[in-house]
Amino acid sequence: MLLRSGHTEAATDPTTLAGLPAVGLLGELVNDDGSVKRLPELFAFAREHKPKLISIADLIAYRRSRERLVERIEEFEIDTEIGPARAITYATPFDSVQHLALIFGKIADAEAPSGPHPPAGNRQRCIRPAQKRRDADLAGPGTNKQA
């Protein structure tokens, strides 16, 4: 359910979390006119009939707070074009790939950055001009190759 947070994926979580076999049942509560009850109507139903009501977001938060979702696999030194780095590989139970972190320098010695910083989505724009210069250098003198 942590990979895709849908009702089907969440159906077996309560029994699994209780240490029981992973079984679940899906159903929908409907109004007298046949329309599906929405959240406010579900709260009213729960107040009247006293079933336990939890959300998928609650299940996700509970599991994230109690399960180990990322496992550190290996750490090793690596030489790169810009200097030595520490490489750390990680794995998650959600996919079959390993993730790699490269660390240059000592994190403990680093100072906190000051001043405005671009949001994560804008960092690529900050890198792109340097990449264009490298691409132009690789194209060689006298070429007008634009990256």
NULORO-790320 format. One record per residue (C-alpha): residue in three letters; y negated, z, x. Coordinates in Angstrom, 3 decimals, always signed. Last residue first. Layout:
% NULORO-790320
<ALA; <Y; Z; X>>
...
***
This chain:
% NULORO-790320
<ALA; <-21.656; -26.214; +23.537>>
<GLN; <-24.055; -28.996; +24.500>>
<LYS; <-22.958; -31.406; +27.208>>
<ASN; <-25.942; -33.055; +28.816>>
<THR; <-24.287; -33.718; +32.121>>
<GLY; <-26.146; -34.060; +35.422>>
<PRO; <-24.533; -31.071; +37.079>>
<GLY; <-21.132; -29.868; +35.926>>
<ALA; <-19.509; -29.335; +32.528>>
<LEU; <-18.459; -25.867; +33.703>>
<ASP; <-22.090; -24.817; +34.117>>
<ALA; <-22.873; -26.067; +30.597>>
<ASP; <-19.943; -24.072; +29.205>>
<ARG; <-21.123; -20.971; +31.071>>
<ARG; <-24.661; -21.409; +29.701>>
<LYS; <-23.305; -21.915; +26.181>>
<GLN; <-21.204; -18.736; +26.523>>
<ALA; <-24.304; -16.781; +27.567>>
<PRO; <-26.140; -18.074; +24.481>>
<ARG; <-23.157; -17.127; +22.204>>
<ILE; <-22.866; -13.454; +23.125>>
<CYS; <-25.765; -12.147; +21.035>>
<ARG; <-24.722; -14.302; +18.087>>
<GLN; <-21.227; -12.815; +18.299>>
<ARG; <-22.764; -9.356; +18.092>>
<ASN; <-24.206; -10.079; +14.662>>
<GLY; <-21.202; -8.952; +12.594>>
<ALA; <-21.049; -5.665; +14.488>>
<PRO; <-24.605; -4.762; +13.485>>
<PRO; <-27.219; -5.460; +16.150>>
<HIS; <-28.500; -2.524; +18.177>>
<PRO; <-31.935; -0.959; +18.021>>
<GLY; <-32.918; +1.433; +20.783>>
<SER; <-30.782; +3.736; +22.864>>
<PRO; <-27.222; +3.365; +24.025>>
<ALA; <-25.247; +6.548; +24.648>>
<GLU; <-24.604; +6.980; +28.322>>
<ALA; <-21.279; +6.100; +29.866>>
<ASP; <-19.618; +8.417; +32.362>>
<ALA; <-16.916; +9.598; +29.923>>
<ILE; <-16.160; +5.965; +29.048>>
<LYS; <-15.327; +5.180; +32.628>>
<GLY; <-15.746; +1.587; +33.670>>
<PHE; <-14.435; -1.455; +31.780>>
<ILE; <-12.052; -0.766; +28.932>>
<LEU; <-9.917; -3.530; +27.476>>
<ALA; <-8.275; -2.768; +24.127>>
<LEU; <-5.252; -4.783; +23.054>>
<HIS; <-3.534; -4.965; +19.670>>
<GLN; <+0.187; -5.521; +19.342>>
<VAL; <+1.482; -7.918; +16.759>>
<SER; <+4.306; -7.248; +14.282>>
<ASP; <+2.147; -6.101; +11.403>>
<PHE; <+1.573; -3.162; +9.080>>
<PRO; <+3.267; -0.329; +11.015>>
<THR; <+0.474; -0.472; +13.578>>
<ALA; <+0.687; -1.101; +17.311>>
<TYR; <-1.632; -0.357; +20.228>>
<THR; <-1.943; -1.683; +23.770>>
<ILE; <-4.315; -0.151; +26.303>>
<ALA; <-5.831; -2.080; +29.185>>
<ARG; <-7.961; -0.387; +31.839>>
<ALA; <-10.276; -2.794; +33.561>>
<PRO; <-10.978; -4.100; +37.036>>
<GLY; <-13.755; -6.602; +37.580>>
<ILE; <-15.516; -9.543; +35.970>>
<GLU; <-12.805; -12.126; +36.552>>
<THR; <-10.196; -9.600; +35.437>>
<ASP; <-7.841; -7.232; +37.227>>
<ILE; <-5.646; -5.096; +34.961>>
<GLU; <-4.710; -1.420; +34.955>>
<PHE; <-2.117; -0.172; +32.474>>
<GLU; <-1.731; +1.770; +29.223>>
<GLU; <+1.152; +1.391; +26.802>>
<ILE; <+2.099; +1.849; +23.161>>
<ARG; <-0.634; +3.887; +21.466>>
<GLU; <+0.355; +4.135; +17.807>>
<VAL; <-2.023; +3.442; +14.935>>
<LEU; <-1.425; +4.541; +11.344>>
<ARG; <-0.207; +8.091; +11.876>>
<GLU; <-0.018; +9.419; +8.367>>
<ARG; <-1.779; +12.434; +6.851>>
<SER; <-5.449; +11.580; +6.276>>
<ARG; <-4.766; +7.894; +5.752>>
<ARG; <-2.056; +8.722; +3.211>>
<TYR; <-4.318; +10.927; +1.111>>
<ALA; <-7.245; +8.499; +1.254>>
<ILE; <-4.990; +5.601; +0.205>>
<LEU; <-3.474; +7.594; -2.657>>
<ASP; <-6.925; +8.660; -3.886>>
<ALA; <-8.170; +5.048; -3.699>>
<ILE; <-5.140; +4.004; -5.763>>
<SER; <-6.348; +6.424; -8.402>>
<ILE; <-4.713; +9.506; -9.804>>
<LEU; <-4.149; +10.663; -13.366>>
<LYS; <-1.585; +13.343; -14.221>>
<PRO; <-0.699; +13.201; -17.910>>
<LYS; <-2.485; +15.660; -20.241>>
<HIS; <-2.352; +13.819; -23.610>>
<GLU; <-5.962; +14.247; -24.792>>
<ARG; <-7.781; +14.574; -21.474>>
<ALA; <-5.586; +11.847; -19.964>>
<PHE; <-6.349; +9.450; -22.828>>
<ALA; <-10.095; +10.078; -22.428>>
<PHE; <-9.830; +9.444; -18.681>>
<LEU; <-7.864; +6.258; -19.364>>
<GLU; <-10.559; +5.079; -21.787>>
<PRO; <-13.221; +5.540; -19.110>>
<LEU; <-10.982; +3.661; -16.631>>
<ARG; <-10.194; +0.637; -18.780>>
<LYS; <-7.516; +0.458; -21.474>>
<VAL; <-5.997; -3.006; -21.786>>
<SER; <-6.820; -4.836; -25.005>>
<GLY; <-4.137; -4.873; -27.730>>
<ASP; <-6.479; -3.978; -30.628>>
<ASP; <-5.051; -0.446; -30.824>>
<ASN; <-5.944; +0.057; -27.145>>
<VAL; <-3.452; -0.571; -24.388>>
<LEU; <-1.899; +1.523; -21.643>>
<GLU; <-0.218; -0.586; -19.033>>
<GLY; <+3.122; -0.144; -17.315>>
<LEU; <+4.586; -0.162; -13.853>>
<LEU; <+7.539; +1.981; -12.846>>
<GLY; <+8.309; +3.149; -9.358>>
<VAL; <+11.153; +3.882; -6.989>>
<ALA; <+11.072; +4.709; -3.292>>
<PRO; <+13.762; +7.397; -3.074>>
<LEU; <+12.382; +10.965; -2.999>>
<GLY; <+10.446; +12.772; -0.268>>
<ALA; <+7.514; +13.551; -2.578>>
<LEU; <+5.366; +11.032; -0.691>>
<THR; <+8.010; +8.385; -1.401>>
<THR; <+8.025; +9.266; -5.099>>
<PRO; <+4.236; +9.081; -5.357>>
<ASP; <+4.017; +5.925; -3.175>>
<THR; <+6.436; +3.763; -5.171>>
<ALA; <+3.941; +2.207; -7.585>>
<ALA; <+1.134; +1.832; -5.036>>
<GLU; <+2.163; -1.658; -3.873>>
<THR; <+2.451; -2.851; -7.478>>
<HIS; <-0.903; -1.320; -8.413>>
<GLY; <-2.711; -3.003; -5.544>>
<SER; <-4.137; -1.821; -2.234>>
<ARG; <-2.802; -4.434; +0.143>>
<LEU; <-2.143; -3.247; +3.700>>
<LEU; <-2.368; +0.460; +2.918>>
<MET; <+0.000; +0.000; +0.000>>
***
